[in-house]
């Protein structure tokens, strides 16, 4: 397995999680005051996460979960999710395609259980906290997943598949049928994913509300209300915050030129960049470069 490969996730992640024949990958997610969030993103795979340190807010679709060290989370496929951790956190996550478990088969397990999870007609509990009745069983299996992934004993691929299926089987009694989204809700979900993907790919370029509204076939007024409703912040604030995080990442990776970094992250006005950077990180870009300890900054996701 590949180790120490950095990944900065975008809204629709283009990276493959794992290999074609083994679509499962382990990630260590580290957030700090330098990189306090993972922007909203989505992918075709599901996630099983254990919070190893700190606390954070997970937003999964439109629901927010406050989690602390020791909690477990299950994020279903193709759902927008994000993380905010002003005080810092670390987690261990396994991202896996449901086809790895047999969702693309035609047997009873796929038809009754895996396919409904994949197409979101059935939902498992997202947060499995310490008070959840299934917590100890899921935690025990998560530890087995971690050992099998790291140690790779003979047949570890079969073990990992069986462990993930066990997690799903344990959580099934606590799941529930999902209300079918109305055509309007489905359309809004699709458009939100589309515009977040576009912003993630073009944040370094000039982005206007008019351009983004056209992607959704909305008026500017309708688009601004739409974005604020689903994201909890204005579109311009979201773009600015993403650009600042990208700039901080460049500085922490050794970039010394404030002007070049500002321009490459979409800031055409240097004084505005200085002001907003200081507001977010509590220091000027130059002070940030001078004071950050070597190796202290990590992009949020790291392959293991």
C-alpha positions as CSV (number, residue, x, y, z in Angstrom):
1,X,0.0,0.0,0.0
2,X,1.1,3.6,-0.7
3,X,2.2,5.7,2.3
4,X,2.7,9.4,3.0
5,X,0.9,10.7,-0.1
6,X,-0.9,14.0,0.5
7,X,-4.3,14.7,-0.8
8,X,-6.2,18.0,-0.6
9,X,-9.8,16.9,-1.2
10,X,-12.1,19.0,-3.4
11,X,-15.8,19.1,-3.5
12,X,-16.2,16.2,-6.0
13,X,-13.1,14.2,-5.3
14,X,-11.4,13.1,-8.5
15,X,-8.9,10.9,-6.7
16,X,-9.6,7.2,-6.6
17,X,-10.0,5.8,-3.1
18,X,-7.9,2.7,-3.2
19,X,-7.3,0.6,-6.3
20,X,-9.8,-0.6,-8.9
21,X,-9.6,-4.2,-7.6
22,X,-9.4,-3.0,-3.9
23,X,-11.5,0.2,-3.6
24,X,-10.7,0.9,0.1
25,X,-8.3,3.4,1.5
26,X,-7.2,4.5,5.0
27,X,-6.9,8.2,5.8
28,X,-5.6,10.1,8.8
29,X,-7.4,13.5,9.0
30,X,-5.7,16.2,11.1
31,X,-7.2,19.6,11.7
32,X,-5.7,22.5,13.7
33,X,-6.0,26.2,14.1
34,X,-3.9,26.5,10.9
35,X,-6.2,24.2,9.0
36,X,-9.5,24.1,11.0
37,X,-11.9,22.6,8.4
38,X,-12.4,20.3,5.5
39,X,-14.6,22.0,2.9
40,X,-17.9,20.4,1.8
41,X,-17.2,17.6,-0.6
42,X,-18.6,14.3,-1.8
43,X,-17.6,11.1,-3.4
44,X,-19.1,7.8,-4.5
45,X,-17.7,5.9,-1.6
46,X,-18.9,5.5,2.0
47,X,-16.8,6.3,5.0
48,X,-16.3,4.8,8.5
49,X,-14.5,7.2,10.9
50,X,-13.1,7.0,14.4
51,X,-12.3,10.3,16.1
52,X,-9.0,9.7,17.8
53,X,-8.4,13.1,19.4
54,X,-10.1,16.4,19.9
55,X,-13.6,17.4,18.9
56,X,-15.3,18.8,15.8
57,X,-18.6,19.4,14.0
58,X,-19.5,17.1,11.2
59,X,-22.0,18.3,8.7
60,X,-23.5,15.4,6.7
61,X,-26.0,16.6,4.1
62,X,-28.0,19.2,6.1
63,X,-27.5,17.6,9.6
64,X,-24.8,18.7,12.0
65,X,-23.2,16.3,14.5
66,X,-21.0,17.4,17.4
67,X,-18.4,14.6,18.0
68,X,-15.5,14.1,20.4
69,X,-12.7,11.6,20.7
70,X,-13.9,8.1,20.8
71,X,-17.0,8.7,18.6
72,X,-17.6,6.8,15.4
73,X,-19.3,8.0,12.2
74,X,-20.7,6.4,9.1
75,X,-21.1,8.7,6.1
76,X,-23.1,7.1,3.2
77,X,-22.1,7.3,-0.4
78,X,-22.6,10.5,-2.6
79,X,-23.5,12.7,0.4
80,X,-22.1,16.2,0.9
81,X,-20.1,16.3,4.1
82,X,-17.7,18.7,5.8
83,X,-15.7,19.0,9.1
84,X,-15.1,22.1,11.3
85,X,-12.7,21.8,14.2
86,X,-11.5,25.2,15.5
87,X,-9.8,23.6,18.5
88,X,-8.2,20.8,16.4
89,X,-9.0,17.1,15.9
90,X,-7.6,13.9,14.4
91,X,-9.5,10.9,13.0
92,X,-8.9,7.6,11.3
93,X,-11.1,7.0,8.3
94,X,-11.7,4.1,5.9
95,X,-13.2,5.2,2.6
96,X,-14.6,2.3,0.6
97,X,-16.8,1.7,-2.4
98,X,-20.0,-0.3,-1.7
99,X,-19.2,-2.5,-4.7
100,X,-16.3,-3.8,-2.6
101,X,-18.9,-5.3,-0.3
102,X,-21.0,-6.7,-3.2
103,X,-23.5,-3.9,-3.8
104,X,-23.3,-4.6,-7.5
105,X,-24.2,-8.2,-7.2
106,X,-27.7,-9.7,-7.7
107,X,-27.9,-11.7,-4.5
108,X,-30.3,-11.2,-1.6
109,X,-27.7,-9.2,0.5
110,X,-27.2,-6.6,-2.3
111,X,-30.9,-6.3,-3.1
112,X,-32.2,-6.1,0.5
113,X,-29.4,-4.2,2.2
114,X,-26.5,-2.8,0.2
115,X,-28.3,-1.3,-2.8
116,X,-30.7,0.6,-0.6
117,X,-27.7,2.1,1.3
118,X,-26.0,3.0,-1.9
119,X,-29.0,4.7,-3.5
120,X,-29.9,6.3,-0.1
121,X,-33.4,4.8,0.2
122,X,-32.2,3.4,3.6
123,X,-29.9,5.2,6.1
124,X,-27.7,3.8,8.9
125,X,-27.2,6.0,11.9
126,X,-24.5,8.6,11.1
127,X,-23.2,9.1,14.6
128,X,-22.4,6.1,16.7
129,X,-21.5,7.8,20.0
130,X,-20.5,6.2,23.3
131,X,-24.1,6.0,24.4
132,X,-25.3,4.2,21.3
133,X,-26.3,0.6,22.0
134,X,-24.1,-0.6,19.1
135,X,-21.1,1.4,20.0
136,X,-18.9,-1.3,21.7
137,X,-19.6,-3.8,18.9
138,X,-18.7,-1.3,16.2
139,X,-15.7,-0.1,18.0
140,X,-14.4,-3.6,18.4
141,X,-14.8,-4.3,14.7
142,X,-13.2,-0.9,13.8
143,X,-10.1,-1.9,15.8
144,X,-10.0,-5.2,13.8
145,X,-10.2,-3.2,10.6
146,X,-7.3,-1.0,11.6
147,X,-5.1,-4.0,12.5
148,X,-5.9,-5.9,9.4
149,X,-5.3,-2.9,7.2
150,X,-1.9,-2.1,8.8
151,X,-0.6,-5.6,9.3
152,X,-1.9,-7.1,6.0
153,X,-2.1,-10.8,7.2
154,X,-2.8,-13.4,4.6
155,X,-6.4,-12.9,3.3
156,X,-6.6,-9.4,4.8
157,X,-8.8,-8.2,1.9
158,X,-11.4,-10.8,2.8
159,X,-11.1,-9.8,6.5
160,X,-11.6,-6.2,5.7
161,X,-14.7,-7.0,3.5
162,X,-16.1,-9.2,6.2
163,X,-15.5,-6.6,9.0
164,X,-17.2,-3.8,7.0
165,X,-20.2,-6.1,6.3
166,X,-20.4,-6.8,10.0
167,X,-20.5,-3.1,10.8
168,X,-23.4,-2.7,8.4
169,X,-25.2,-5.7,9.8
170,X,-24.8,-4.4,13.4
171,X,-26.1,-1.0,12.5
172,X,-29.1,-2.2,10.3
173,X,-31.5,-2.5,13.2
174,X,-30.9,1.2,14.0
175,X,-31.4,2.4,10.5
176,X,-34.5,3.8,8.9
177,X,-36.2,4.1,5.5
178,X,-35.5,7.4,3.9
179,X,-38.2,9.7,2.7
180,X,-38.0,10.0,-1.1
181,X,-36.7,13.5,-2.0
182,X,-39.1,15.7,-3.8
183,X,-38.0,16.6,-7.4
184,X,-37.1,20.1,-6.1
185,X,-34.9,18.7,-3.3
186,X,-33.2,16.3,-5.7
187,X,-32.6,19.2,-8.1
188,X,-31.2,21.4,-5.4
189,X,-28.9,18.7,-4.1
190,X,-27.5,18.2,-7.6
191,X,-27.0,21.9,-8.2
192,X,-25.3,22.4,-4.9
193,X,-22.8,19.6,-5.7
194,X,-22.3,21.1,-9.2
195,X,-21.5,24.6,-7.9
196,X,-19.2,23.4,-5.1
197,X,-17.3,21.2,-7.6
198,X,-16.9,24.2,-9.8
199,X,-15.6,26.5,-7.0
200,X,-13.2,23.8,-5.9
201,X,-11.7,23.5,-9.4
202,X,-11.7,27.3,-10.1
203,X,-11.1,29.0,-6.8
204,X,-7.9,30.6,-8.1
205,X,-9.8,32.3,-10.9
206,X,-12.2,35.2,-10.9
207,X,-15.5,33.9,-9.7
208,X,-18.7,36.0,-9.8
209,X,-22.1,35.4,-8.4
210,X,-23.5,35.8,-11.9
211,X,-21.2,33.0,-13.3
212,X,-22.1,30.6,-10.4
213,X,-25.8,31.5,-10.7
214,X,-25.7,30.6,-14.4
215,X,-24.4,27.1,-13.5
216,X,-27.6,26.5,-11.5
217,X,-29.9,28.4,-13.9
218,X,-30.8,30.7,-11.1
219,X,-31.0,34.5,-10.8
220,X,-28.3,36.0,-8.7
221,X,-30.8,36.8,-5.9
222,X,-32.2,33.3,-6.0
223,X,-28.7,31.8,-6.1
224,X,-27.4,33.7,-3.1
225,X,-30.4,32.7,-1.0
226,X,-30.1,29.1,-2.2
227,X,-26.4,28.9,-1.3
228,X,-26.8,30.5,2.2
229,X,-29.7,28.2,3.0
230,X,-27.8,25.0,2.3
231,X,-24.2,26.0,3.3
232,X,-25.0,28.3,6.2
233,X,-22.7,31.0,4.9
234,X,-22.7,33.3,1.9
235,X,-21.1,32.1,-1.3
236,X,-18.5,35.0,-1.3
237,X,-17.6,34.2,2.3
238,X,-17.2,30.5,1.4
239,X,-14.9,31.3,-1.6
240,X,-12.8,33.7,0.5
241,X,-12.4,31.1,3.2
242,X,-11.3,28.4,0.8
243,X,-8.8,30.7,-0.8
244,X,-7.3,31.7,2.5
245,X,-6.9,28.0,3.5
246,X,-5.2,27.3,0.2
247,X,-2.8,30.2,0.8
248,X,-2.0,29.1,4.3
249,X,-1.3,25.6,3.0
250,X,1.2,27.1,0.4
251,X,3.0,29.1,3.1
252,X,3.3,26.2,5.4
253,X,4.7,24.1,2.6
254,X,7.5,26.5,2.1
255,X,6.2,29.2,-0.3
256,X,7.9,32.5,0.6
257,X,6.3,35.0,-1.8
258,X,3.2,36.5,-0.4
259,X,2.3,38.2,-3.7
260,X,2.7,35.0,-5.8
261,X,0.6,33.0,-3.2
262,X,-2.1,35.7,-3.1
263,X,-2.4,35.8,-6.8
264,X,-2.3,32.0,-7.2
265,X,-5.1,31.6,-4.7
266,X,-7.4,34.2,-6.4
267,X,-6.6,37.4,-4.5
268,X,-6.0,40.3,-6.9
269,X,-5.8,42.9,-4.1
270,X,-2.7,42.4,-1.8
271,X,-3.9,44.7,1.0
272,X,-7.3,42.9,1.1
273,X,-5.5,39.6,1.2
274,X,-3.3,40.8,4.2
275,X,-6.3,42.1,6.0
276,X,-8.4,38.9,5.6
277,X,-5.5,36.6,6.3
278,X,-4.8,38.3,9.6
279,X,-8.5,38.2,10.5
280,X,-8.6,34.5,10.0
281,X,-5.2,33.4,11.3
282,X,-4.4,36.1,13.8
283,X,-1.2,37.2,12.1
284,X,0.0,38.6,8.9
285,X,1.2,36.3,6.1
286,X,4.8,37.3,6.7
287,X,4.5,36.5,10.5
288,X,2.8,33.3,9.6
289,X,5.7,32.3,7.4
290,X,8.3,33.3,10.1
291,X,6.6,31.5,13.0
292,X,5.1,28.3,11.7
293,X,7.2,25.3,13.0
294,X,8.7,23.1,10.3
295,X,6.4,20.2,9.5
296,X,3.6,21.6,11.8
297,X,1.1,22.0,9.0
298,X,-0.7,19.1,7.3
299,X,-3.3,19.1,4.6
300,X,-6.3,17.5,6.2
301,X,-6.2,14.1,4.5
302,X,-3.2,11.9,4.3
303,X,-3.1,8.5,2.7
304,X,-1.9,5.6,4.9
